[in-house]
Every structure is written in structure tokens, then in C-alpha cells.
Amino acid sequence: MMTLHTDGGSRGNPGPAAFGFVLAEEGRFLHEDCGYLGVQTNNVAEYHGLIEGLKAARDVQPDALRVYMDSRVVLRQMTGEYAVRNEGLAVLYEQAQAVRREIRCPVEFEEIRRDFNKRADALVNEALDTHV
């Protein structure tokens, strides 16, 4: 099973924001990336991490994908447990769902604690440190 660890964060809310993700399969690293987003909210940054990570997974078309993230809000919105009421987040939610549909395999979401998402979190900080 392929795994995707995603993260996003802002220093201040809103504040300088960035995303990061790590894609792996059976413990073997496949791809990682991060990016600076300018001034955004934490939830916007979390969605960007998810969208970019899903795009990377889409490009390799795994047999199954498990997404790990520490953002309860984004995770529960993606699984339908929470409604998306914020207009800005609704646009990102739709983008994430569209990319998710392009991955032609089951996609599962699992909430994890931040300390189990260290590499994705480090990528966020790396992107922020180089731009702030």
C-alpha cells in the first residue's frame, strides 16, 4: 500500500504558510515536496499539502493509498464527517476531491498525531524558513 503523509502550517493564523508531503510505498521513499504559499490560514495550507500530495500519488496510480494527516478539520471534511462551510476552503475541498477521483484506487484517510508526521512537518518548516 502506498502512503501519503501531508502537512500544512502557518506562522500566525493567517500568516506565512507552507505545505509539505511525503509519498512512500512499503517503507520505500518515492517522492517528497514542499512549497511556500504566502500569507494564508493553517487550514488552507493543510489543504494545499493534501492536494499536492494527491497529485503526486495520481501520477504513479497506486493500487491503494492511505493518507496520514494531523489536520482533524481537513480530514473530517474529506471523509464527509464535517461540512465545508468556508467558501475559500470549499474551493480547495473540491480540488482535493477532484484529484482524489483521478486516483483509481481506494483512498483511505487516517488522523495521526503531529509526532508521527515529522518529515512532512519538517518540510513545511523548511519552506517557511527559506521564505520568511
GIVENHU-V921825 format. One record per backbone hydrogen bond with DSSP energy under -1.0 kcal/mol. NH is the residue of the N-H (numbers start at 1). CO is the residue of the C=O. E is the energy in kcal/mol with one decimal. If there is no record, write none. Layout:
BEGIN
NH & CO & E
NH & CO & E
END
This chain:
BEGIN
2 & 64 & -2.2
3 & 24 & -3.4
4 & 66 & -2.4
5 & 22 & -2.7
6 & 68 & -2.3
7 & 20 & -2.3
9 & 18 & -2.3
11 & 16 & -2.4
12 & 10 & -1.1
15 & 40 & -2.3
17 & 38 & -2.6
18 & 9 & -2.3
19 & 35 & -2.1
20 & 7 & -2.5
21 & 33 & -2.1
22 & 5 & -2.3
23 & 31 & -3.5
24 & 3 & -2.6
25 & 28 & -2.4
26 & 1 & -1.3
28 & 25 & -2.1
30 & 23 & -2.7
31 & 23 & -1.8
33 & 21 & -1.8
35 & 19 & -1.8
37 & 17 & -3.1
40 & 15 & -2.6
45 & 41 & -2.0
46 & 42 & -2.5
47 & 43 & -2.2
48 & 44 & -2.1
49 & 45 & -2.2
50 & 46 & -2.0
51 & 47 & -3.1
52 & 48 & -2.6
53 & 49 & -2.0
54 & 50 & -2.8
55 & 51 & -2.2
56 & 52 & -1.8
57 & 53 & -2.1
58 & 54 & -2.8
59 & 55 & -1.8
60 & 57 & -1.1
61 & 57 & -1.2
65 & 106 & -2.2
66 & 2 & -2.3
67 & 108 & -3.4
68 & 4 & -3.4
69 & 110 & -1.9
75 & 71 & -2.4
76 & 72 & -2.6
77 & 73 & -2.0
78 & 74 & -2.7
79 & 75 & -1.7
80 & 77 & -1.0
81 & 76 & -1.4
82 & 76 & -2.1
90 & 86 & -2.3
91 & 87 & -1.5
92 & 88 & -1.3
93 & 89 & -3.1
94 & 90 & -2.3
95 & 91 & -1.9
96 & 92 & -2.7
97 & 93 & -2.7
98 & 94 & -2.3
99 & 95 & -2.3
100 & 96 & -2.5
101 & 97 & -2.2
102 & 98 & -1.1
103 & 100 & -1.2
105 & 103 & -1.7
108 & 65 & -2.8
110 & 67 & -2.8
112 & 69 & -2.0
116 & 113 & -2.2
117 & 114 & -2.1
121 & 117 & -2.3
122 & 118 & -2.6
123 & 119 & -2.1
124 & 120 & -1.8
125 & 121 & -2.2
126 & 122 & -2.4
127 & 123 & -2.3
128 & 124 & -2.3
129 & 125 & -3.0
130 & 126 & -1.6
131 & 128 & -1.2
132 & 128 & -2.1
END
